[in-house]
Each structure stands twice: as C-alpha cells, then as structure tokens.
C-alpha cells in the first residue's frame, strides 16, 4: 500500500451531482478534464453515469480516448479546438468538438473525406466569445459559422456555447458583465434560430453560473469544481456547505526526531525551533502536489489534533512540528485535506488553496501521479 493516497469518496461525488441536478432542469455535462481535476477521470465517469449525467467534457482528444478505452459510451465534448493531427482520432472515437473558425470546419471536412469509414461523421459545438477573450468566434460571425457547419457533409451541429469569465463574482460590475455576456449569447442564439436552424444544445453555465445565474442554465450546464465538492467563495456559506469534498489526501509519519532549541529545519533555514521539540517527517512534497507556498500556514491532522508544517516543503518530504510531550508515533495516518464526513478534520482543499494564494482547481489538479488513488465506493 502506498504511503501517499488520495482517497476518492464516490458517495460524495454522487451526493454533489444530486445537489446539482436538484438545482436545474438542464442536462449535466460533467467536466472530467485534467484527469477529473485529479480525481481519476475513468472511475469518476463511471460513477457519474449512474447518477444520470448526460455527457462529459475534456480538454484534449487524448483524454477522450482514455474514457472510450475504459468503456464510456456517453457523449464526450472536447473543449479545445482541434488540430489537424487530432481530427482523425476525434472521428474514430466519436468525440464532439468545439469549433470557432472556418478553418476548423475545413480541416474536419477534409478528414471525413479521407476517412476509411465512408459513413463517418463529426459532431461540433460552435463556441462564441462573448467576453472571455479565449477560444470563440465573434458574436457577429456565429450565425454564418453555424450555417457553414450545417452545409458541410458529415458535420452535425450538436450545440452552441459560450463561457463566463466572472460568474463567480457578486460585485455589481461583474454581475453586469455576466449579464452582458448572457445577453450577447442569447442574441446570437435567437439570430441563428431565426435563420431556420435548430440548435440541439445551448450551453454556457459553469459551476458559478449554475448557482448564481439561473437564467444561464439553458439546455445544458457544465459544473466542474462543484461536482468535486467546492462552490465559489461568493456563494452563501449555507449553500457551500451542502457540497462535499470528494478527495481526501493522506500520508503517514515516516520518521520522528527530537531536536534541540535553536535547531533549523529544511532548506534555507526558514524555521528554527524556539524550544526543544519533536518533528515528524512526512514522505510527501511538492512533487506530489503539496506546494512550497503552503508553508508556513499549512496544518495537518494526526490523531484528531492539528500540527503545523514547518520549514520549506521539499520535493518528496515535509516536516511537521509535533511538540512535546510526543503523542504521535511512526506510521500514524496524516490528513492534509478531506471531507468532514469521512471522519477527518474537515479541512478542505479550499483552505489549503487560500494558504498558497491560489484556487482549489490548481491544488487538486496538482496532486501527482505517484499519489495512489483509492476509490471508496
């Protein structure tokens, strides 16, 4: 058994998906990109299907092919526009893709003509940039792009979408900006429909928009971090507490040392013992996703008590001040973050992210591959 483990509480995932579905009538497209935010895409997808999730979103074709290899047959949407090298794999694995340029249509059409499968098709979602400034066509180009998709043999229009940039903010100017994005998007959708084209799926809402902007739910929602247990900080605490962290990060005490007053710990001598104390060495470090920026500030739970991580976090290890008298033994389980309902301390990844000056997305995605994923079903 690996010393470092990410325990994936699938019951919490199912709970969160149930909460999401209770808040919308729209279909749910679950983002499982970046290995389901570090949780393990294939196992997460299988659990999510049992909850009634309609489809999955990935960031690249490789992620989609892994899902197909694991037996996932539900629709998969690639949120990145395709390169010429990826299109044949998109077609082979029946993966839908977003497009935002005429060149994307031409690439897909050429690949379809060259395909050995004479009946091959490709589903596309036209992405409109309403204010995010990333992938997406200009709103005034959307209708012509959709018409070109519909006129191209082998291409099927599966949806029209956009993405909000500040849906997680309740500041007045950001609420106005999100509403502006929604209104621009809705104008494009109406214009496309007036041209006589039916749009199977209209979608825009991420986690924040799902909770804060119900008018943006449309036909499908794409709640990522919310499914994994974390709501935006702007959401009322009573609502945030409903969603349960899915991942619990644990390790074990590898060694214990008594050090005298004045002794330094770890690189750069950033921490010095004020009195005689005991320190515990944990076999987990920034190569495993425990960022250097977490120290000072990070506390871990051992036997129901909190202990501070001290000194610089190393690539493979970090050090905990266990104090005196010593109440910890080698081999004791250490919880860095996890759900309270798992019997742990209830310190979520959002707490650690705050210490590190980042967001829960980054912290969860950073949990390394050498941390064993253990699925609690």
C-alpha positions as CSV (number, residue, x, y, z in Angstrom):
1,X,0.0,0.0,0.0
2,X,1.3,3.4,-1.0
3,X,2.2,5.8,1.8
4,X,0.6,8.7,0.0
5,X,-3.0,8.3,-1.1
6,X,-5.8,10.3,-2.5
7,X,-9.0,8.7,-1.2
8,X,-11.8,9.4,-3.6
9,X,-15.2,9.3,-1.9
10,X,-17.5,8.4,-4.7
11,X,-20.6,8.7,-2.4
12,X,-19.7,12.4,-2.1
13,X,-19.5,12.7,-5.9
14,X,-22.9,11.2,-6.2
15,X,-24.3,13.5,-3.5
16,X,-22.9,16.6,-5.2
17,X,-24.3,15.5,-8.6
18,X,-27.7,15.0,-6.9
19,X,-27.5,18.5,-5.5
20,X,-26.6,19.9,-8.9
21,X,-29.4,18.2,-10.6
22,X,-31.9,19.4,-8.0
23,X,-31.0,23.0,-8.9
24,X,-31.6,22.8,-12.7
25,X,-33.7,21.1,-15.3
26,X,-30.9,21.2,-17.8
27,X,-28.7,18.3,-18.8
28,X,-25.4,17.9,-17.0
29,X,-22.2,17.7,-18.9
30,X,-19.5,16.8,-16.3
31,X,-16.0,18.2,-16.9
32,X,-13.5,15.4,-16.4
33,X,-10.5,17.2,-18.0
34,X,-7.2,17.1,-16.2
35,X,-8.0,13.5,-15.0
36,X,-11.2,14.8,-13.5
37,X,-9.4,17.6,-11.6
38,X,-7.0,15.0,-10.2
39,X,-9.7,12.5,-9.1
40,X,-9.3,10.0,-11.9
41,X,-11.4,10.5,-15.0
42,X,-12.4,6.9,-15.8
43,X,-13.6,6.0,-12.3
44,X,-15.4,9.3,-11.9
45,X,-17.1,9.0,-15.2
46,X,-18.4,5.5,-14.4
47,X,-19.8,6.7,-11.1
48,X,-21.3,9.8,-12.7
49,X,-23.1,7.8,-15.3
50,X,-25.0,6.0,-12.6
51,X,-26.3,9.4,-11.4
52,X,-27.8,10.4,-14.8
53,X,-25.0,12.6,-16.1
54,X,-25.7,13.2,-19.8
55,X,-22.1,13.7,-21.1
56,X,-18.5,14.6,-20.3
57,X,-16.2,17.4,-21.2
58,X,-12.5,17.0,-21.8
59,X,-9.7,19.3,-22.8
60,X,-8.0,17.2,-25.4
61,X,-8.5,14.1,-27.6
62,X,-6.2,12.0,-25.5
63,X,-8.4,12.4,-22.5
64,X,-11.4,11.4,-24.6
65,X,-9.7,8.3,-25.9
66,X,-8.9,7.2,-22.4
67,X,-12.6,7.4,-21.5
68,X,-13.5,5.4,-24.6
69,X,-10.9,2.8,-23.7
70,X,-12.5,2.5,-20.3
71,X,-15.8,1.7,-21.8
72,X,-17.5,5.1,-21.5
73,X,-20.0,5.4,-24.3
74,X,-21.8,8.6,-23.3
75,X,-21.3,11.8,-25.5
76,X,-17.9,13.4,-24.9
77,X,-17.2,17.1,-25.8
78,X,-13.7,18.3,-26.4
79,X,-13.5,21.9,-25.2
80,X,-10.4,22.7,-27.2
81,X,-10.5,23.4,-30.9
82,X,-9.0,20.6,-32.9
83,X,-5.6,20.5,-34.6
84,X,-5.1,18.7,-38.0
85,X,-3.3,15.8,-36.2
86,X,-6.2,15.3,-33.7
87,X,-9.2,15.2,-36.1
88,X,-8.9,11.6,-37.2
89,X,-8.8,10.5,-33.5
90,X,-11.9,12.7,-32.8
91,X,-13.7,10.9,-35.6
92,X,-12.6,7.5,-34.6
93,X,-13.7,7.9,-31.0
94,X,-16.9,9.7,-31.9
95,X,-15.9,12.8,-29.9
96,X,-17.7,16.1,-30.4
97,X,-15.5,19.2,-30.5
98,X,-15.9,22.9,-30.2
99,X,-15.0,25.0,-33.3
100,X,-14.6,28.8,-33.7
101,X,-13.2,29.3,-37.2
102,X,-14.0,28.3,-40.8
103,X,-10.6,26.7,-40.9
104,X,-11.7,24.2,-38.3
105,X,-14.7,23.2,-40.5
106,X,-12.4,22.7,-43.5
107,X,-10.0,20.5,-41.5
108,X,-12.8,18.3,-40.3
109,X,-14.4,18.1,-43.7
110,X,-11.1,17.0,-45.3
111,X,-10.5,14.4,-42.6
112,X,-14.0,13.0,-43.2
113,X,-13.4,12.7,-46.9
114,X,-10.1,10.9,-46.3
115,X,-11.6,8.5,-43.7
116,X,-11.7,4.8,-44.4
117,X,-15.2,4.8,-42.9
118,X,-17.4,6.2,-45.6
119,X,-20.2,6.8,-43.1
120,X,-18.0,8.8,-40.7
121,X,-19.5,11.9,-39.1
122,X,-18.3,14.5,-36.6
123,X,-20.5,16.5,-34.1
124,X,-19.5,20.1,-33.4
125,X,-20.4,22.8,-31.0
126,X,-19.9,26.4,-32.2
127,X,-18.1,28.4,-29.5
128,X,-18.9,32.1,-29.2
129,X,-16.6,34.5,-27.4
130,X,-18.9,36.8,-25.5
131,X,-16.3,38.3,-23.3
132,X,-13.9,35.6,-22.0
133,X,-11.2,36.5,-24.6
134,X,-10.2,32.9,-25.3
135,X,-11.5,30.4,-27.8
136,X,-14.6,31.5,-29.7
137,X,-15.8,33.3,-32.7
138,X,-17.0,36.9,-32.6
139,X,-20.8,37.1,-32.0
140,X,-21.4,38.7,-35.4
141,X,-19.7,35.7,-37.0
142,X,-21.7,33.0,-35.2
143,X,-24.6,32.6,-37.5
144,X,-22.5,32.3,-40.6
145,X,-20.3,29.7,-38.9
146,X,-23.3,27.6,-37.9
147,X,-24.7,27.8,-41.4
148,X,-21.4,26.6,-42.8
149,X,-21.4,23.6,-40.4
150,X,-24.9,22.7,-41.5
151,X,-24.0,22.9,-45.1
152,X,-20.9,20.7,-44.8
153,X,-21.4,17.0,-45.4
154,X,-20.6,14.8,-42.4
155,X,-20.7,17.6,-39.9
156,X,-23.5,17.7,-37.4
157,X,-24.4,20.8,-35.3
158,X,-24.6,19.5,-31.8
159,X,-24.6,22.8,-29.9
160,X,-23.8,26.4,-29.5
161,X,-21.9,27.5,-26.4
162,X,-20.0,30.3,-24.6
163,X,-18.1,30.6,-21.3
164,X,-18.5,33.2,-18.5
165,X,-15.4,34.9,-17.0
166,X,-16.7,36.4,-13.7
167,X,-19.8,34.4,-12.9
168,X,-18.3,33.6,-9.5
169,X,-18.3,37.3,-8.5
170,X,-21.2,39.2,-6.9
171,X,-19.7,42.6,-7.4
172,X,-22.1,44.8,-9.2
173,X,-19.8,45.5,-12.2
174,X,-19.2,41.8,-12.6
175,X,-22.8,40.9,-12.3
176,X,-23.4,43.3,-15.1
177,X,-20.6,41.8,-17.1
178,X,-22.0,38.3,-16.8
179,X,-25.5,39.5,-17.7
180,X,-23.9,41.3,-20.7
181,X,-22.3,38.0,-21.8
182,X,-25.5,36.1,-21.3
183,X,-27.5,38.7,-23.3
184,X,-25.0,38.7,-26.2
185,X,-25.0,35.0,-26.3
186,X,-28.8,34.8,-26.3
187,X,-29.0,37.3,-29.1
188,X,-26.7,35.1,-31.2
189,X,-28.8,32.0,-30.4
190,X,-32.0,33.8,-31.4
191,X,-30.5,35.1,-34.6
192,X,-29.4,31.5,-35.5
193,X,-32.8,30.2,-34.8
194,X,-34.5,32.9,-36.9
195,X,-32.3,31.8,-39.8
196,X,-34.2,28.4,-39.6
197,X,-31.5,26.4,-37.9
198,X,-32.4,24.2,-34.9
199,X,-29.8,24.1,-32.1
200,X,-29.8,20.8,-30.2
201,X,-27.9,22.1,-27.1
202,X,-27.4,25.7,-25.9
203,X,-25.0,25.8,-23.0
204,X,-22.9,28.3,-21.0
205,X,-23.2,27.7,-17.3
206,X,-20.1,26.7,-15.3
207,X,-20.3,25.9,-11.5
208,X,-20.7,29.6,-10.5
209,X,-23.4,30.3,-13.1
210,X,-25.3,27.2,-12.1
211,X,-25.6,28.6,-8.6
212,X,-25.8,32.3,-9.2
213,X,-27.3,32.8,-12.7
214,X,-30.3,30.5,-13.3
215,X,-31.2,32.4,-16.5
216,X,-28.0,31.0,-18.0
217,X,-28.8,27.3,-17.5
218,X,-30.3,26.9,-21.0
219,X,-30.3,23.3,-22.2
220,X,-27.1,22.0,-20.5
221,X,-24.8,23.0,-17.7
222,X,-21.1,22.3,-17.2
223,X,-20.4,22.2,-13.4
224,X,-16.8,21.3,-12.8
225,X,-15.4,22.1,-9.4
226,X,-18.9,22.0,-7.8
227,X,-19.2,18.3,-8.6
228,X,-15.9,17.7,-6.8
229,X,-17.1,19.5,-3.7
230,X,-16.2,23.2,-3.9
231,X,-18.5,26.1,-4.6
232,X,-17.3,29.6,-5.3
233,X,-16.4,31.7,-2.2
234,X,-19.0,34.3,-3.2
235,X,-21.8,31.8,-2.6
236,X,-23.6,31.8,0.8
237,X,-21.9,29.5,3.3
238,X,-25.1,27.6,3.8
239,X,-25.1,26.6,0.1
240,X,-21.3,26.0,0.0
241,X,-21.6,23.5,2.9
242,X,-24.1,21.4,1.0
243,X,-21.3,20.3,-1.4
244,X,-18.9,17.7,0.0
245,X,-15.2,17.4,-0.9
246,X,-14.6,14.2,-2.9
247,X,-10.9,13.9,-2.4
248,X,-9.1,13.2,0.9
249,X,-5.3,13.5,0.8
250,X,-3.5,11.3,3.4
251,X,0.0,10.2,4.2
252,X,1.9,8.5,7.1
253,X,4.5,9.7,9.5
254,X,7.8,8.2,8.2
255,X,10.1,9.2,11.0
256,X,10.3,11.3,14.2
257,X,13.3,13.2,15.6
258,X,13.9,15.1,18.8
259,X,15.6,18.4,18.1
260,X,17.1,21.0,20.5
261,X,16.1,24.6,20.8
262,X,17.8,26.6,18.1
263,X,17.9,23.8,15.5
264,X,16.9,24.7,11.9
265,X,14.7,22.6,9.7
266,X,14.7,22.1,5.9
267,X,16.2,24.2,3.1
268,X,17.2,27.9,3.6
269,X,16.8,27.6,7.4
270,X,13.4,29.2,7.2
271,X,12.2,27.7,10.5
272,X,14.0,27.4,13.8
273,X,12.8,25.6,16.9
274,X,12.3,28.0,19.8
275,X,12.3,25.2,22.4
276,X,13.2,21.6,22.4
277,X,10.6,19.7,20.3
278,X,9.9,16.7,18.2
279,X,9.5,16.9,14.4
280,X,7.8,14.3,12.2
281,X,9.0,13.7,8.6
282,X,6.2,13.1,6.1
283,X,7.0,11.4,2.7
284,X,5.1,13.9,0.7
285,X,6.2,17.1,-1.0
286,X,5.7,19.4,-3.9
287,X,6.3,16.6,-6.5
288,X,3.1,15.1,-5.0
289,X,1.2,18.4,-5.2
290,X,1.9,19.8,-1.7
291,X,3.1,23.2,-2.9
292,X,6.0,25.1,-1.4
293,X,3.7,28.1,-0.9
294,X,1.7,26.1,1.7
295,X,4.4,26.6,4.3
296,X,4.2,28.5,6.6
297,X,0.4,28.2,7.2
298,X,-0.4,24.6,6.4
299,X,-1.6,22.4,9.3
300,X,-2.2,18.7,9.1
301,X,-4.3,16.4,11.3
302,X,-2.8,13.4,13.1
303,X,-5.0,11.5,15.6
304,X,-7.6,14.3,15.7
305,X,-5.0,17.0,16.6
306,X,-3.6,19.8,14.4
307,X,0.1,20.2,13.8
308,X,1.9,22.8,11.7
309,X,4.1,22.1,8.8
310,X,7.4,23.9,9.4
311,X,10.3,24.9,7.1
312,X,10.4,24.7,3.4
313,X,8.4,21.9,1.8
314,X,10.8,19.7,-0.2
315,X,10.2,17.8,-3.4
316,X,9.5,14.5,-1.6
317,X,9.1,15.4,2.1
318,X,7.9,17.9,4.5
319,X,8.3,18.4,8.3
320,X,5.7,18.8,11.0
321,X,6.3,20.2,14.5
322,X,4.9,17.6,16.8
323,X,5.7,19.5,20.0
324,X,6.4,17.9,23.4
325,X,5.3,15.7,25.0
326,X,5.2,13.5,22.0
327,X,1.8,12.0,21.2
328,X,2.5,10.7,17.7
329,X,4.1,7.5,16.5
330,X,5.8,6.5,13.3
331,X,3.2,5.1,10.9
332,X,0.3,7.3,12.2
333,X,-2.0,8.5,9.5
334,X,-1.8,12.2,8.5
335,X,-4.7,14.0,6.8
336,X,-3.8,17.1,4.7
337,X,-7.3,17.8,3.5
338,X,-10.6,16.0,3.1
339,X,-14.3,15.9,3.9
340,X,-15.5,16.1,7.4
341,X,-18.0,13.3,6.8
342,X,-15.0,10.9,6.2
343,X,-14.1,11.2,9.9
344,X,-11.3,13.6,9.1
345,X,-10.8,17.1,10.2
346,X,-13.0,18.7,7.6
347,X,-10.2,20.9,6.2
348,X,-11.0,21.3,2.5
349,X,-8.6,21.9,-0.4
350,X,-10.0,25.4,-0.5
351,X,-8.4,26.1,2.9
352,X,-5.0,25.0,1.5
353,X,-5.5,26.9,-1.7
354,X,-6.1,30.1,0.4
355,X,-2.8,29.5,2.3
356,X,-1.0,29.1,-1.0
357,X,-2.6,32.1,-2.7
358,X,-4.2,30.0,-5.4
359,X,-7.6,28.3,-6.1
360,X,-8.8,24.8,-5.3
361,X,-8.7,23.9,-9.1
362,X,-4.9,24.3,-9.2
363,X,-4.3,22.4,-5.9
364,X,-6.5,19.4,-6.8
365,X,-5.0,19.1,-10.3
366,X,-1.5,19.3,-8.9
367,X,-1.8,16.1,-6.9
368,X,0.8,13.9,-8.6
369,X,0.5,10.5,-10.3
370,X,2.7,8.8,-7.6
371,X,-0.1,9.6,-5.1
372,X,-2.2,6.4,-5.3
373,X,-5.9,7.0,-6.0
374,X,-8.1,4.8,-3.8
375,X,-11.8,4.7,-4.7
376,X,-14.2,4.3,-1.8
377,X,-17.4,3.2,-3.4
